[in-house]
Amino acid sequence: MRRKTKTNAAIGILVLASLTSCSTNESGGKEEIGKSVGPSPTSVSQSAVEPTLPLDAYLLSPADIDTITQAREEIVARCMSNLGFPYKKVEKESPLKSANGRRYGLTDAELAAQHGYHLPVAKQTPVLYPQTAQRLLKGEVTTFKGKKVPNGGCLGLAQQKLGEVNLQESLEVAQRLNFESYETTRGNSTVSEVNSRWSDCMKEEGHDYSDPLSAINDDQFKTPKANGHEQDVALADVRCKKKTGVIEVWSSVEGEYQQSLIRQNVGALQKGGSAKRETLRVAMQVLS
């Protein structure tokens, strides 16, 4: 016997609301902030930079997503086992270790040398299941071996226990503001100035790019694997970011802007933060 359900499988993969240097149009007509924010090029640290931003507290980090993913797989595995169906958990791990490590382009020299602008391959154990497993996961059957299948299937059960639908809805405000702050500050005059210094540095290295995003989004690097030229450009990119202080300047300007957004949307953000903490609490309980 079959039944139609509304299992929201898409919610199973929660959105990490941090930008990974995708191309976007510059925003115009926005309030100028942080006119004199950030260090001078001579005061920039030569260590790799992984900035933190005020809205991070209201978003899911890569570690948070890994925790929720592992808990979801654990609940699904127990559910499938209870139904009498052998199920091997899918081991997944995000290739990103920092929420903002690539927000303003590549910043890690070691990754640049190994992968160019390409992301490291995510750790995942591929598992192929027969159609029967898919039906149990999605709840497309009501019973299996005389046992009742949860409404929405084992995946729906996991999402319900973790409160993923509510979590995703609660995070929408933070995600929207996170994108807004990035787009707005991208057109900020202070950010434009430091990007111009970065561009001059890249020309000295033999590469012609207007800003860090034009480098990481260069079509010639959209290949299955990085080559030597891409690695050279990526390394020069990282060196110039450190030399000119792109990350420090941009993150400082954006941090200031995010603080104003938080003050304007504190109620909605607190609601999302509560949903995030509750989902992580349940996830940790499942995994313990």
Stockholm file with secondary structure:
# STOCKHOLM 1.0

chainA/1-288         MRRKTKTNAAIGILVLASLTSCSTNESGGKEEIGKSVGPSPTSVSQSAVEPTLPLDAYLLSPADIDTITQAREEIVARCMSNLGFPYKKVEKESPLKSANGRRYGLTDAELAAQHGYHLPVAKQTPVLYPQTAQRLLKGEVTTFKGKKVPNGGCLGLAQQKLGEVNLQESLEVAQRLNFESYETTRGNSTVSEVNSRWSDCMKEEGHDYSDPLSAINDDQFKTPKANGHEQDVALADVRCKKKTGVIEVWSSVEGEYQQSLIRQNVGALQKGGSAKRETLRVAMQVLS
#=GR chainA/1-288 SS CBCCCCCCGGGGSCCCCSCCCCCCCCCCSCCCCCTTCSCCGGGCCSSCCCCCCGGGGGSCCHHHHHHHHHHHHHHHHHHHHHTTCCCCCCCEECSCSSTTTTTTSCCCHHHHHHHTTSCCCCEECCCCCCHHHHHHHHTCBSEETTEECCTTHHHHHHHHHHTHHHHHHHTHHHHHHHHHHHHHHHTCHHHHHHHHHHHHHHHHTTCCCSSHHHHHTCGGGCSSSCCHHHHHHHHHHHHHHHHHTHHHHHHHHHHHHHHHHHHHTHHHHHHHHHHHHHHHHHHHHHHC
#=GC SS_cons         CBCCCCCCGGGGSCCCCSCCCCCCCCCCSCCCCCTTCSCCGGGCCSSCCCCCCGGGGGSCCHHHHHHHHHHHHHHHHHHHHHTTCCCCCCCEECSCSSTTTTTTSCCCHHHHHHHTTSCCCCEECCCCCCHHHHHHHHTCBSEETTEECCTTHHHHHHHHHHTHHHHHHHTHHHHHHHHHHHHHHHTCHHHHHHHHHHHHHHHHTTCCCSSHHHHHTCGGGCSSSCCHHHHHHHHHHHHHHHHHTHHHHHHHHHHHHHHHHHHHTHHHHHHHHHHHHHHHHHHHHHHC
//
